[in-house]
């Protein structure tokens, strides 16, 4: 009997894993795509490199992973049970006295494992990643010389250099027919011309970098040194640092926002206090994270209960219902978190009452569906 139970569990999990992986990947791509476009547009106009955009998206990944993980679990369990129901596998299992609660057990175990992983995700990875994202965005905005030019305008890139371009595009970061006059450390002036140029912010030096293509470097023919024979140097591509920051650009330390604190830091600050953040705000943040993690094991029973459809026709109402319930619960929890953090509602009423209703409702839906299936099976046997 135990061996049969293990075979059933392995079969159910094998059926669940492929849709879970596909749903998780699809949701992450969909959630990141919109942010990718907005970040790329903003950072490109600010002169930041593609590496900055990728680093910021990496910092956003834990946030969207926390959203996609429960949804992917729900979708995978729903599709697995719906497929088994359409193929009469659920009826065969129930005919062998395997209840829906027993069928849901391996999915609930997976939910428990994901719940434990979510505690680590919500409690440690997301707070640090959120701070890293804000710090990276701050450096992208405030590091280096502002690389924006207008066509035909002379700009002083430093005390010893001026530059202009006949044509500019991409918010002043792409240049055509560039002219630069600069004075080196020995007091010798040079004139640099190039057909095209690009202004970006270097990630390593955090300074403004100027790339020039197809140009010439000429000694200033008007300098007072006599006799003077100007020299001309042709180049295909050169890189110049036109501004290096004189002081290190720093960002505030982590912890000014309660969402940047880990669970251990929240527990410490709840006991000893944190200047600038009230106790109820810290308490609401901790309870909100724990409530989100504890709700994950109760998602599979809800998906199982709503996935079993009619034998005669297929319906999408079960999928619509489970999506509405999950989205509504998540929004209710977020709204309750905001009310609890501002003191408008007590924490137990704003967070834990919706949590309790959701968990009990998921189990009740599965028990109701299981009893309905048992009654239909009893009537079928009696009529036979």
Residue frames relative to the residue before (quaternion, step in Angstrom):
aa qw qx qy qz dx dy dz
X 1.0000 0.0000 0.0000 0.0000 0.00 0.00 0.00
X 0.6580 0.4989 -0.3108 0.4706 3.56 0.98 -0.86
X 0.6357 0.5277 -0.3349 0.4531 3.55 1.01 -0.78
X 0.6376 0.5139 -0.3258 0.4725 3.60 1.01 -0.75
X 0.6358 0.5288 -0.3264 0.4577 3.57 1.02 -0.80
X 0.6558 0.4993 -0.3104 0.4737 3.57 0.98 -0.82
X 0.6288 0.5226 -0.3391 0.4653 3.59 1.02 -0.74
X 0.6462 0.5144 -0.3176 0.4657 3.59 0.98 -0.83
X 0.6547 0.5086 -0.3192 0.4591 3.59 0.92 -0.87
X 0.6630 0.5007 -0.3122 0.4607 3.58 0.90 -0.87
X 0.6426 0.5243 -0.3249 0.4546 3.57 1.00 -0.80
X 0.6692 0.4973 -0.3032 0.4614 3.59 0.89 -0.90
X 0.6789 0.4794 -0.2967 0.4703 3.58 0.92 -0.86
X 0.6209 0.5345 -0.3441 0.4588 3.58 1.06 -0.69
X 0.6603 0.4939 -0.3014 0.4788 3.57 1.04 -0.75
X 0.6930 0.5031 -0.2802 0.4337 3.60 1.07 -0.69
X 0.6163 0.6162 -0.3591 0.3340 3.60 0.96 -0.83
X 0.6850 0.4872 -0.3356 0.4252 3.69 0.70 -0.85
X 0.6940 0.4363 -0.3180 0.4764 3.68 0.77 -0.79
X 0.5957 0.5599 -0.3711 0.4403 3.60 1.10 -0.56
X 0.6768 0.4828 -0.2968 0.4699 3.59 0.87 -0.93
X 0.6662 0.4979 -0.3112 0.4599 3.59 0.93 -0.86
X 0.6719 0.4955 -0.3045 0.4586 3.59 0.91 -0.91
X 0.6432 0.5219 -0.3249 0.4564 3.60 0.98 -0.81
X 0.6791 0.4828 -0.2931 0.4689 3.58 0.88 -0.92
X 0.6646 0.5100 -0.3114 0.4486 3.59 0.92 -0.89
X 0.6721 0.4880 -0.3060 0.4652 3.60 0.94 -0.81
X 0.6353 0.5190 -0.3392 0.4604 3.60 0.98 -0.74
X 0.6509 0.5059 -0.3154 0.4700 3.58 0.96 -0.85
X 0.6727 0.5008 -0.3021 0.4532 3.58 0.91 -0.91
X 0.6829 0.4857 -0.2926 0.4606 3.59 0.95 -0.84
X 0.7103 0.4585 -0.2641 0.4642 3.58 1.01 -0.80
X 0.5640 0.6457 -0.3924 0.3332 3.58 1.10 -0.59
X 0.6800 0.4849 -0.3021 0.4597 3.58 0.83 -0.94
X 0.6702 0.4817 -0.3046 0.4755 3.58 0.93 -0.86
X 0.6031 0.5644 -0.3556 0.4375 3.59 1.07 -0.68
X 0.6747 0.4969 -0.3040 0.4533 3.59 0.87 -0.91
X 0.6829 0.4783 -0.2977 0.4651 3.60 0.88 -0.89
X 0.6546 0.5021 -0.3165 0.4682 3.60 0.99 -0.81
X 0.6634 0.5135 -0.3128 0.4453 3.56 0.89 -0.90
X 0.6528 0.5113 -0.3140 0.4624 3.58 0.98 -0.80
X 0.6919 0.4743 -0.2882 0.4619 3.58 0.90 -0.90
X 0.7044 0.4668 -0.2813 0.4548 3.59 0.82 -0.94
X 0.6103 0.5400 -0.3568 0.4567 3.58 1.11 -0.60
X 0.6708 0.4776 -0.3016 0.4807 3.59 0.99 -0.77
X 0.6785 0.4722 -0.2892 0.4827 3.60 1.19 -0.51
X 0.5368 -0.6583 0.3897 0.3558 3.59 1.26 -0.05
X 0.4567 0.6796 -0.4631 0.3393 3.60 1.21 0.25
X 0.5296 -0.6556 0.4495 0.2961 3.52 -1.21 0.54
X 0.6743 -0.4784 0.3772 0.4173 3.53 -1.36 0.15
X 0.5924 0.5847 -0.3642 0.4178 3.59 1.10 -0.61
X 0.6219 0.5345 -0.3382 0.4617 3.59 1.07 -0.72
X 0.6500 0.5155 -0.3095 0.4648 3.57 0.97 -0.87
X 0.6661 0.4933 -0.3056 0.4686 3.59 0.92 -0.85
X 0.6441 0.5193 -0.3239 0.4589 3.60 0.99 -0.79
X 0.6590 0.4958 -0.3128 0.4712 3.60 0.98 -0.80
X 0.6413 0.5092 -0.3278 0.4711 3.58 1.00 -0.74
X 0.6165 0.5399 -0.3400 0.4612 3.58 1.07 -0.69
X 0.6603 0.4940 -0.3013 0.4787 3.57 1.04 -0.76
X 0.6587 0.4984 -0.3079 0.4721 3.61 1.16 -0.53
X 0.5124 0.6941 -0.4025 0.3061 3.58 1.18 -0.51
X 0.6640 0.4916 -0.3492 0.4422 3.71 0.80 -0.74
X 0.6186 0.5457 -0.3529 0.4416 3.61 1.03 -0.69
X 0.7226 0.4187 -0.2464 0.4918 3.57 0.81 -0.97
X 0.5811 0.5626 -0.3760 0.4520 3.59 1.15 -0.48
X 0.6408 0.5204 -0.3230 0.4629 3.59 1.04 -0.71
X 0.6506 0.4855 -0.3148 0.4919 3.59 1.15 -0.54
X 0.7180 0.4759 -0.2572 0.4380 3.57 0.90 -0.96
X 0.5899 0.6219 -0.3761 0.3519 3.61 1.03 -0.66
X 0.7064 0.4173 -0.3012 0.4860 3.69 0.69 -0.86
X 0.6416 0.5294 -0.3351 0.4425 3.59 0.98 -0.77
X 0.6575 0.5011 -0.3136 0.4672 3.60 0.96 -0.82
X 0.6185 0.5318 -0.3439 0.4651 3.61 1.03 -0.70
X 0.6664 0.5023 -0.2997 0.4624 3.56 0.90 -0.92
X 0.6743 0.4986 -0.3013 0.4538 3.59 0.86 -0.93
X 0.6779 0.4997 -0.3040 0.4454 3.59 0.88 -0.90
X 0.6600 0.4819 -0.3166 0.4815 3.61 0.95 -0.81
X 0.6437 0.5291 -0.3273 0.4456 3.58 0.94 -0.84
X 0.6928 0.4722 -0.2840 0.4651 3.59 0.84 -0.95
X 0.6315 0.5354 -0.3383 0.4473 3.59 1.03 -0.73
X 0.7055 0.4418 -0.2678 0.4852 3.59 0.82 -0.98
X 0.6272 0.5281 -0.3537 0.4502 3.61 0.97 -0.72
X 0.6556 0.5022 -0.3141 0.4684 3.60 0.95 -0.81
X 0.6662 0.4848 -0.3060 0.4769 3.59 0.96 -0.82
X 0.6365 0.5199 -0.3303 0.4642 3.57 1.07 -0.69
X 0.6610 0.5025 -0.3099 0.4632 3.60 0.94 -0.80
X 0.7237 0.4089 -0.2367 0.5030 3.57 1.12 -0.65
X 0.5012 -0.6922 0.3893 0.3436 3.60 1.34 0.34
X 0.3671 0.7321 -0.4983 0.2844 3.61 1.16 0.41
X 0.6196 0.5361 -0.3426 0.4597 3.59 1.07 -0.70
X 0.6444 0.5120 -0.3242 0.4664 3.58 0.98 -0.81
X 0.6470 0.5173 -0.3227 0.4578 3.58 0.99 -0.79
X 0.6601 0.4969 -0.3132 0.4683 3.58 0.98 -0.81
X 0.6683 0.4849 -0.3079 0.4726 3.58 0.96 -0.80
X 0.6063 0.5379 -0.3575 0.4640 3.56 1.11 -0.58
X 0.6890 0.4313 -0.2632 0.5196 3.56 1.20 -0.53
X 0.5396 -0.6683 0.3618 0.3624 3.58 1.29 0.52
X 0.4246 0.6328 -0.5103 0.3986 3.55 0.99 0.93
X 0.2837 -0.8003 0.5075 0.1463 3.58 -0.41 1.21
X 0.6379 -0.5159 0.4036 0.4050 3.52 -1.30 0.26
X 0.5980 0.5532 -0.3609 0.4541 3.57 1.12 -0.59
X 0.6564 0.4870 -0.3092 0.4862 3.58 1.04 -0.74
X 0.6286 0.5210 -0.3346 0.4706 3.59 1.05 -0.70
X 0.6864 0.4928 -0.2837 0.4534 3.58 1.03 -0.74
X 0.5017 0.7064 -0.4155 0.2771 3.60 1.16 -0.44
X 0.6907 0.4498 -0.3294 0.4606 3.69 0.73 -0.80
X 0.6270 0.5273 -0.3449 0.4581 3.59 1.08 -0.63
X 0.6519 0.5007 -0.3159 0.4739 3.57 1.04 -0.75
X 0.6075 0.5323 -0.3574 0.4689 3.60 1.09 -0.62
X 0.6265 0.5089 -0.3289 0.4903 3.58 1.02 -0.78
X 0.6365 0.5310 -0.3241 0.4559 3.57 1.03 -0.78
X 0.6309 0.5214 -0.3312 0.4695 3.58 1.05 -0.73
X 0.6549 0.4990 -0.3164 0.4711 3.59 0.96 -0.82
X 0.6662 0.4791 -0.3034 0.4844 3.58 0.96 -0.80
X 0.6017 0.5519 -0.3574 0.4535 3.59 1.11 -0.59
X 0.6547 0.4926 -0.3113 0.4815 3.57 0.99 -0.84
X 0.6486 0.4981 -0.3189 0.4791 3.58 1.02 -0.76
X 0.6440 0.5295 -0.3256 0.4460 3.59 1.06 -0.70
X 0.5764 0.5608 -0.3860 0.4519 3.59 1.10 -0.55
X 0.6686 0.4713 -0.2917 0.4958 3.57 0.97 -0.83
X 0.6539 0.5177 -0.3147 0.4532 3.59 1.02 -0.79
X 0.7270 0.4223 -0.2425 0.4840 3.58 0.79 -1.03
X 0.7430 0.4625 -0.2309 0.4250 3.55 1.01 -0.83
X 0.8183 0.2317 -0.1020 0.5161 3.60 1.07 -0.59
X 0.7309 0.4348 -0.2674 0.4531 3.59 0.73 -1.00
X 0.6903 0.4981 -0.2983 0.4317 3.60 0.78 -0.97
X 0.6608 0.5000 -0.3518 0.4354 3.69 0.79 -0.75
X 0.6751 0.4771 -0.3020 0.4747 3.59 0.91 -0.85
X 0.6588 0.5052 -0.3118 0.4620 3.59 0.96 -0.85
X 0.6228 0.5338 -0.3484 0.4537 3.59 1.02 -0.70
X 0.6574 0.4891 -0.3116 0.4812 3.60 0.96 -0.81
X 0.6470 0.5164 -0.3272 0.4556 3.60 0.94 -0.82
X 0.6335 0.5223 -0.3345 0.4625 3.59 1.02 -0.72
X 0.6767 0.4824 -0.3010 0.4677 3.58 0.87 -0.88
X 0.6487 0.5054 -0.3210 0.4697 3.59 1.00 -0.77
X 0.6627 0.5042 -0.3076 0.4604 3.58 0.94 -0.85
X 0.6504 0.4996 -0.3168 0.4764 3.58 1.00 -0.77
X 0.6245 0.5379 -0.3356 0.4561 3.58 1.05 -0.72
X 0.6731 0.4840 -0.2987 0.4728 3.58 0.91 -0.88
X 0.6296 0.5335 -0.3387 0.4519 3.58 1.04 -0.72
X 0.6912 0.4733 -0.2758 0.4714 3.58 1.11 -0.65
X 0.8231 0.3180 -0.1108 0.4573 3.58 0.89 -0.93
X 0.6024 0.5796 -0.3697 0.4055 3.60 1.19 -0.08
X 0.8287 0.2553 -0.1830 0.4633 3.53 -1.05 0.80
X 0.6448 -0.4991 0.4185 0.4001 3.51 -1.39 0.17
X 0.5125 -0.6589 0.4470 0.3216 3.60 -0.89 0.89
X 0.2122 -0.8373 0.4925 0.1070 3.60 -0.21 1.23
X 0.4103 0.6809 -0.5049 0.3364 3.60 0.46 1.18
X 0.0152 -0.7993 0.5995 -0.0383 3.55 -0.76 1.09
X 0.2667 -0.7067 0.6223 0.2052 3.51 -1.35 0.29
X 0.6070 -0.5826 0.3969 0.3670 3.55 -1.09 0.69
X 0.8399 0.1693 -0.1512 0.4929 3.55 -0.90 1.01
X 0.5844 0.5758 -0.3768 0.4301 3.62 1.22 0.08
X 0.3405 -0.7166 0.5733 0.2047 3.58 -1.00 0.90
X 0.0683 -0.7950 0.6028 0.0008 3.56 -0.85 1.03
X 0.3367 -0.7233 0.5682 0.2014 3.57 -0.99 0.89
X 0.2059 -0.8036 0.5503 0.0946 3.54 -0.39 1.22
X 0.7646 -0.0374 0.0071 0.6434 3.56 1.30 -0.34
X 0.6998 -0.4546 0.3306 0.4409 3.58 -1.28 -0.08
X 0.7640 0.3534 -0.1855 0.5069 3.60 1.21 -0.37
X 0.7559 0.3281 -0.1996 0.5302 3.60 1.19 0.19
X 0.0557 -0.7493 0.6588 0.0363 3.52 -1.22 0.73
X 0.0547 -0.8001 0.5970 0.0192 3.56 -1.14 0.58
X 0.0223 -0.7654 0.6429 0.0195 3.52 -1.32 0.44
X 0.1430 -0.7659 0.6203 0.0905 3.55 -1.32 0.27
X 0.4980 -0.6708 0.4658 0.2917 3.56 -1.05 0.78
X 0.8022 0.0784 -0.0172 0.5917 3.57 1.09 -0.68
X 0.0507 -0.7922 0.6081 0.0006 3.56 -0.97 0.90
X 0.0039 -0.7766 0.6300 -0.0014 3.56 -1.26 0.51
X 0.7657 0.3419 -0.2675 0.4746 3.56 -1.36 0.09
X 0.6808 -0.5138 0.2736 0.4445 3.57 0.83 1.12
X 0.7316 -0.4678 0.2365 0.4359 3.56 0.99 0.81
X 0.5883 0.5926 -0.3755 0.4021 3.61 1.17 0.26
X 0.7032 0.3541 -0.2596 0.5592 3.63 1.24 -0.17
X 0.1053 -0.8380 0.5349 -0.0259 3.55 -0.56 1.24
X 0.1006 -0.7560 0.6432 0.0684 3.53 -1.29 0.58
X 0.8303 0.0709 -0.1235 0.5388 3.54 -1.07 0.95
X 0.0753 0.8352 -0.5269 0.1381 3.51 0.55 1.35
X 0.0784 -0.7647 0.6388 0.0322 3.56 -1.15 0.79
X 0.0195 0.7881 -0.6122 0.0601 3.57 -0.85 1.07
X 0.0494 -0.7528 0.6548 0.0463 3.55 -1.11 0.79
X 0.0818 0.8039 -0.5803 0.1011 3.55 -0.71 1.12
X 0.3096 -0.7238 0.5923 0.1714 3.52 -1.31 0.51
X 0.3332 -0.7628 0.5179 0.1973 3.57 -0.74 1.03
X 0.7527 -0.4061 0.2727 0.4408 3.58 -1.31 -0.02
X 0.6856 0.4704 -0.2820 0.4786 3.62 1.15 -0.51
X 0.5696 -0.6253 0.3708 0.3835 3.56 1.23 0.11
X 0.5186 0.6221 -0.4196 0.4099 3.59 1.27 0.22
X 0.3107 -0.7692 0.5357 0.1575 3.53 -0.81 1.07
X 0.1102 -0.7695 0.6267 0.0552 3.55 -1.21 0.66
X 0.2196 -0.7341 0.6267 0.1418 3.52 -1.22 0.60
X 0.0942 -0.7945 0.5999 0.0056 3.55 -0.80 1.11
X 0.0129 -0.7745 0.6324 -0.0061 3.55 -0.92 0.95
X 0.0154 0.7882 -0.6139 0.0400 3.56 -1.14 0.68
X 0.5401 -0.6272 0.4552 0.3282 3.52 -1.16 0.63
X 0.8069 0.0235 0.0154 0.5901 3.59 0.92 -0.87
X 0.0220 -0.7909 0.6115 0.0052 3.54 -1.27 0.45
X 0.1457 -0.7708 0.6152 0.0782 3.55 -1.31 0.37
X 0.2199 -0.7632 0.5987 0.1037 3.53 -0.99 0.95
X 0.0988 0.7745 -0.6169 0.0993 3.58 -0.80 1.07
X 0.4399 -0.6543 0.5407 0.2935 3.53 -1.35 0.19
X 0.3757 -0.7402 0.5159 0.2118 3.58 -0.68 1.08
X 0.4302 -0.7182 0.4897 0.2436 3.57 -0.88 0.99
X 0.6794 0.5065 -0.3000 0.4380 3.59 1.01 -0.76
X 0.7913 0.3030 -0.1515 0.5089 3.57 0.78 -1.04
X 0.2821 -0.7788 0.5021 0.2484 3.60 1.31 -0.27
X 0.5370 0.5630 -0.4291 0.4589 3.55 0.92 0.98
X 0.5984 -0.5834 0.4136 0.3612 3.54 -1.29 0.32
X 0.1670 -0.7954 0.5812 0.0408 3.52 -0.82 1.08
X 0.1568 -0.7803 0.6026 0.0579 3.55 -0.99 0.97
X 0.1294 -0.7729 0.6194 0.0477 3.56 -0.72 1.16
X 0.0748 -0.7951 0.6018 0.0028 3.57 -0.88 1.04
X 0.1116 -0.7941 0.5962 0.0398 3.57 -1.05 0.81
X 0.8627 0.0867 -0.0781 0.4921 3.53 -1.19 0.78
X 0.4732 0.6771 -0.4375 0.3553 3.55 0.46 1.21
X 0.3712 -0.7010 0.5679 0.2199 3.51 -1.41 -0.17
X 0.2082 -0.7283 0.6377 0.1399 3.53 -1.27 0.58
X 0.0362 -0.8162 0.5743 -0.0512 3.58 -0.61 1.21
X 0.4566 -0.6344 0.5440 0.3050 3.56 -1.04 0.81
X 0.5577 -0.6200 0.4295 0.3467 3.56 -0.99 0.83
X 0.3148 -0.7816 0.5010 0.1975 3.68 -0.49 1.07
X 0.6872 0.4923 -0.2854 0.4516 3.61 1.22 -0.26
X 0.4347 0.6959 -0.4846 0.3030 3.61 1.16 0.19
X 0.5869 -0.6592 0.3733 0.2859 3.55 -1.14 0.73
X 0.5052 0.6552 -0.4390 0.3503 3.62 1.18 -0.15
X 0.0359 -0.8001 0.5983 -0.0233 3.58 -0.79 1.05
X 0.5657 -0.2738 -0.7764 0.0465 1.60 -1.85 1.63
X 0.1873 -0.7931 0.5747 0.0755 3.58 -1.11 0.68
X 0.0732 -0.7738 0.6289 0.0180 3.54 -0.88 1.01
X 0.3255 -0.7693 0.5130 0.1977 3.60 -0.28 1.23
X 0.2081 -0.7522 0.6145 0.1153 3.54 -1.14 0.75
X 0.2121 -0.7703 0.5939 0.0944 3.54 -1.12 0.75
X 0.0784 -0.7863 0.6127 0.0128 3.56 -0.87 1.03
X 0.2277 -0.7746 0.5783 0.1170 3.55 -0.75 1.06
X 0.0035 -0.7918 0.6108 -0.0048 3.57 -1.09 0.68
X 0.4059 -0.6877 0.5476 0.2500 3.51 -1.30 0.48
X 0.7934 -0.0777 0.0738 0.5993 3.57 1.02 -0.79
X 0.0536 0.7698 -0.6343 0.0462 3.56 -0.92 0.98
X 0.2314 -0.7416 0.6155 0.1324 3.51 -1.28 0.54
X 0.0199 -0.7973 0.6024 -0.0333 3.54 -0.83 1.03
X 0.3034 -0.7034 0.6117 0.1974 3.54 -1.15 0.73
X 0.1628 -0.8409 0.5119 0.0663 3.56 -0.28 1.23
X 0.7910 0.0742 -0.0830 0.6016 3.58 1.22 -0.14
X 0.0666 -0.7765 0.6263 0.0199 3.56 -0.87 0.98
X 0.4660 -0.7080 0.4370 0.3010 3.63 -0.64 1.02
X 0.4213 -0.7242 0.4961 0.2278 3.55 -0.94 0.93
X 0.7798 0.1543 -0.1066 0.5973 3.59 1.22 -0.39
X 0.5676 -0.6121 0.4347 0.3379 3.52 -1.15 0.59
X 0.3341 -0.7321 0.5608 0.1948 3.55 -0.85 1.00
X 0.0755 -0.8228 0.5633 -0.0044 3.58 -0.60 1.12
X 0.2810 -0.7212 0.6099 0.1701 3.51 -1.28 0.52
X 0.6426 -0.5393 0.3715 0.3978 3.55 -1.17 0.51
X 0.5764 -0.5900 0.4374 0.3583 3.54 -1.22 0.43
X 0.5822 -0.5960 0.4239 0.3552 3.57 -1.18 0.53
X 0.6667 0.5128 -0.3745 0.3902 3.55 -1.06 0.80
X 0.4822 0.6582 -0.4531 0.3591 3.61 1.20 0.03
X 0.7252 0.2871 -0.1835 0.5984 3.57 1.26 -0.42
X 0.5139 -0.6708 0.4350 0.3110 3.58 -0.90 0.90
X 0.6150 0.5547 -0.3551 0.4336 3.62 1.14 -0.46
X 0.6424 0.5063 -0.3235 0.4758 3.60 1.27 -0.15
X 0.5863 0.5840 -0.3632 0.4281 3.60 1.27 -0.02
X 0.4233 -0.6782 0.5378 0.2677 3.55 -1.06 0.76
X 0.6943 -0.4740 0.3231 0.4346 3.58 -1.27 0.20
X 0.6451 0.5072 -0.3282 0.4678 3.60 0.97 -0.80
X 0.6587 0.4941 -0.3106 0.4748 3.59 0.99 -0.77
X 0.6256 0.5176 -0.3398 0.4745 3.59 1.04 -0.68
X 0.6545 0.5048 -0.3175 0.4648 3.59 0.94 -0.86
X 0.6477 0.5119 -0.3152 0.4680 3.59 0.99 -0.80
X 0.7034 0.4586 -0.2726 0.4697 3.58 0.88 -0.91
X 0.5920 0.5462 -0.3738 0.4598 3.61 1.13 -0.47
X 0.6938 0.4658 -0.2760 0.4749 3.56 1.06 -0.67
X 0.8135 0.2662 -0.1176 0.5035 3.57 0.85 -0.97
X 0.5170 -0.6547 0.4163 0.3616 3.61 1.23 -0.16
X 0.1376 -0.7661 0.6242 0.0672 3.53 -1.27 0.55
X 0.4221 -0.7135 0.4899 0.2697 3.62 -0.61 1.05
X 0.7991 0.3071 -0.2396 0.4579 3.53 -0.98 0.91
X 0.7498 0.2655 -0.1761 0.5799 3.61 1.23 -0.31
X 0.4009 -0.7420 0.4892 0.2223 3.58 -0.75 1.05
X 0.6531 -0.5337 0.3751 0.3846 3.53 -1.26 0.48
X 0.6761 0.5040 -0.3147 0.4358 3.60 0.85 -0.91
X 0.6144 0.5411 -0.3513 0.4542 3.59 1.12 -0.59
X 0.6599 0.4927 -0.3018 0.4803 3.58 0.98 -0.85
X 0.6609 0.5115 -0.3087 0.4542 3.57 0.96 -0.87
X 0.6536 0.5118 -0.3141 0.4607 3.58 0.95 -0.85
X 0.6421 0.5235 -0.3271 0.4546 3.59 1.01 -0.76
X 0.6713 0.4862 -0.3084 0.4668 3.59 0.89 -0.85
X 0.6827 0.4798 -0.3006 0.4620 3.60 0.85 -0.92
X 0.6156 0.5513 -0.3440 0.4458 3.60 1.04 -0.69
X 0.6676 0.4870 -0.3052 0.4732 3.60 0.91 -0.85
X 0.6751 0.4872 -0.3065 0.4614 3.58 0.89 -0.86
X 0.6397 0.5282 -0.3326 0.4485 3.60 0.99 -0.77
X 0.6439 0.5164 -0.3285 0.4591 3.60 0.96 -0.78
X 0.6813 0.4818 -0.2943 0.4660 3.58 0.95 -0.83
X 0.6908 0.4924 -0.2891 0.4436 3.60 0.92 -0.85
X 0.6239 0.5581 -0.3464 0.4235 3.61 1.14 -0.42
X 0.5449 0.6656 -0.3976 0.3193 3.62 1.12 -0.50
X 0.6727 0.4940 -0.3483 0.4268 3.71 0.78 -0.73
X 0.6698 0.5017 -0.3061 0.4538 3.62 1.17 -0.40
X 0.4897 0.6613 -0.4348 0.3659 3.59 1.25 0.00
X 0.6477 0.5298 -0.3499 0.4210 3.69 0.84 -0.76
X 0.6443 0.4986 -0.3678 0.4484 3.70 0.83 -0.68
X 0.6376 0.5169 -0.3298 0.4663 3.59 1.01 -0.75
X 0.6681 0.4975 -0.3059 0.4610 3.58 0.92 -0.87
X 0.6437 0.5159 -0.3261 0.4618 3.59 0.99 -0.78
X 0.6700 0.5169 -0.3042 0.4375 3.58 0.91 -0.93
X 0.7540 0.3893 -0.2136 0.4840 3.58 0.93 -0.83
X 0.5965 0.5944 -0.3648 0.3972 3.61 1.21 -0.23
X 0.6312 0.5324 -0.3459 0.4455 3.58 1.10 -0.59
X 0.1151 -0.8299 0.5456 0.0191 3.54 -0.43 1.24
X 0.7142 -0.4182 0.3449 0.4427 3.49 -1.37 -0.19
X 0.5344 -0.6390 0.4502 0.3216 3.56 -1.12 0.64
X 0.7052 0.5008 -0.2662 0.4254 3.56 1.05 -0.72
X 0.8172 0.0338 0.0061 0.5753 3.58 0.97 -0.71
X 0.4372 -0.6779 0.5320 0.2576 3.50 -1.23 0.62
X 0.0853 -0.7986 0.5956 0.0123 3.56 -1.04 0.80
X 0.3544 -0.7331 0.5461 0.1969 3.53 -1.14 0.74
X 0.4400 0.7229 -0.4510 0.2834 3.58 1.26 -0.06
X 0.6079 0.5568 -0.3665 0.4314 3.60 1.06 -0.57
X 0.6669 0.4858 -0.2988 0.4795 3.58 0.95 -0.85
X 0.6391 0.5138 -0.3264 0.4702 3.57 1.02 -0.78
X 0.6596 0.5234 -0.3116 0.4404 3.57 0.95 -0.88
X 0.6819 0.4763 -0.3023 0.4656 3.59 0.88 -0.91
X 0.6284 0.5225 -0.3430 0.4631 3.63 1.05 -0.67
X 0.6588 0.5028 -0.3115 0.4649 3.60 0.94 -0.88
X 0.6567 0.5154 -0.3188 0.4489 3.59 0.95 -0.85
X 0.6871 0.4810 -0.2951 0.4577 3.59 0.85 -0.93
X 0.6686 0.4830 -0.3070 0.4748 3.59 0.89 -0.88
X 0.6567 0.5135 -0.3152 0.4536 3.58 0.96 -0.84
X 0.6501 0.5077 -0.3176 0.4677 3.57 0.99 -0.81
X 0.6608 0.5093 -0.3139 0.4532 3.58 0.90 -0.88
X 0.6775 0.4769 -0.2970 0.4747 3.58 0.92 -0.87
X 0.6254 0.5308 -0.3368 0.4622 3.59 1.05 -0.72
X 0.6566 0.5055 -0.3089 0.4669 3.56 0.99 -0.84
X 0.6573 0.4969 -0.3140 0.4716 3.58 0.97 -0.79
X 0.6486 0.5047 -0.3172 0.4732 3.59 0.98 -0.80
X 0.6547 0.5033 -0.3117 0.4699 3.57 0.99 -0.80
X 0.6104 0.5482 -0.3447 0.4562 3.57 1.09 -0.67
X 0.6696 0.4842 -0.3054 0.4732 3.59 0.93 -0.84
X 0.6534 0.5012 -0.3216 0.4674 3.60 1.00 -0.75
X 0.6719 0.4922 -0.3037 0.4627 3.58 0.96 -0.82
X 0.6641 0.5136 -0.3186 0.4401 3.60 0.97 -0.79
X 0.7075 0.4183 -0.2618 0.5058 3.61 1.15 -0.51
X 0.5315 -0.6681 0.3865 0.3489 3.58 1.26 -0.02
X 0.4444 0.7055 -0.4586 0.3072 3.61 1.18 0.23
X 0.7769 0.1047 -0.0704 0.6169 3.58 1.18 -0.53
X 0.5262 -0.6022 0.4729 0.3698 3.60 -1.10 0.50
X 0.6271 -0.5874 0.3622 0.3612 3.55 -1.11 0.71
X 0.6543 0.5250 -0.3332 0.4304 3.60 0.91 -0.84
X 0.6867 0.4659 -0.2863 0.4789 3.59 1.05 -0.70
X 0.7121 0.4736 -0.2666 0.4444 3.60 0.94 -0.84
X 0.7953 0.2919 -0.1370 0.5134 3.61 1.01 -0.76
X 0.7879 0.3872 -0.2106 0.4301 3.58 0.61 -1.10
X 0.5870 0.5463 -0.3904 0.4522 3.63 1.10 -0.38
X 0.6634 0.4536 -0.3253 0.4983 3.68 0.85 -0.75
X 0.6155 0.5448 -0.3476 0.4511 3.60 1.04 -0.69
X 0.6787 0.4881 -0.2899 0.4659 3.58 0.90 -0.93
X 0.6429 0.5186 -0.3240 0.4613 3.58 0.97 -0.83
X 0.6588 0.5125 -0.3116 0.4541 3.59 0.93 -0.86
X 0.6900 0.4853 -0.2928 0.4502 3.60 0.80 -0.97
X 0.6731 0.4740 -0.2996 0.4821 3.59 0.91 -0.89
X 0.6450 0.5353 -0.3216 0.4405 3.58 1.00 -0.80
X 0.6367 0.5255 -0.3310 0.4571 3.60 1.01 -0.76
X 0.6835 0.4649 -0.2873 0.4839 3.59 0.91 -0.89
X 0.6404 0.5278 -0.3279 0.4514 3.59 1.01 -0.77
X 0.6361 0.5266 -0.3322 0.4559 3.59 1.01 -0.77
X 0.6639 0.4909 -0.3083 0.4725 3.58 0.98 -0.79
X 0.6571 0.5013 -0.3185 0.4642 3.61 0.95 -0.83
X 0.6430 0.5165 -0.3260 0.4621 3.58 1.01 -0.79
X 0.6638 0.4871 -0.3044 0.4790 3.58 0.94 -0.84
X 0.6423 0.5231 -0.3238 0.4571 3.59 1.01 -0.76
X 0.6605 0.4907 -0.3124 0.4747 3.60 0.96 -0.78
X 0.6347 0.5292 -0.3309 0.4557 3.56 1.04 -0.78
X 0.6539 0.4964 -0.3136 0.4772 3.58 1.00 -0.80
X 0.6441 0.5201 -0.3252 0.4570 3.61 1.01 -0.75
X 0.6509 0.5082 -0.3192 0.4649 3.58 1.01 -0.80
X 0.6538 0.5037 -0.3234 0.4628 3.59 0.94 -0.85
X 0.6532 0.5112 -0.3141 0.4618 3.59 1.01 -0.80
X 0.6415 0.5237 -0.3198 0.4603 3.61 1.05 -0.75
X 0.6592 0.5061 -0.3032 0.4663 3.55 0.99 -0.90
X 0.6328 0.5332 -0.3312 0.4534 3.57 1.03 -0.80
X 0.6629 0.4930 -0.3108 0.4701 3.58 0.96 -0.83
X 0.6548 0.5237 -0.3184 0.4423 3.57 0.99 -0.84
X 0.6727 0.4894 -0.2998 0.4671 3.60 0.96 -0.81
X 0.6287 0.5298 -0.3343 0.4607 3.55 1.16 -0.64
